[in-house]
Amino acid sequence: MSQDDRHRITVDIHNKTYTIIGTERESHVKLVASLVDQKMKEIHNVNKQLDTTRLAVLTAVNTMNDYLKLKEDYATLLGSFNKKEDK
């Protein structure tokens, strides 16, 4: 990855502005930031007492949990598909 391939994209997450530097398309980065912001709002609405650090950690834990469940579902689906293909 060269310096020329990288983009600087400004996003807002939980009322703070962040500059993301990377090679992903701007629309993708903004979507990811929006989803993180949405998840933080969901968790904050349940427990308004959380400080930003705890809120960020709980958001990361919830997001990783969702990711692992989807990964397991995908593996199960792929296994079912491969079994049908072998028949």
Number of C-alpha atoms within 10 A of each C-alpha: 7 6 8 7 9 14 15 13 16 14 19 14 15 17 8 8 10 13 11 17 12 15 15 15 11 16 10 10 18 17 12 13 19 16 14 19 19 15 20 21 17 12 16 19 11 9 11 10 10 14 10 12 9 11 20 19 12 17 21 15 12 15 15 12 12 11 12 12 12 12 12 11 12 12 12 12 12 12 12 11 11 11 10 9 8 6 5
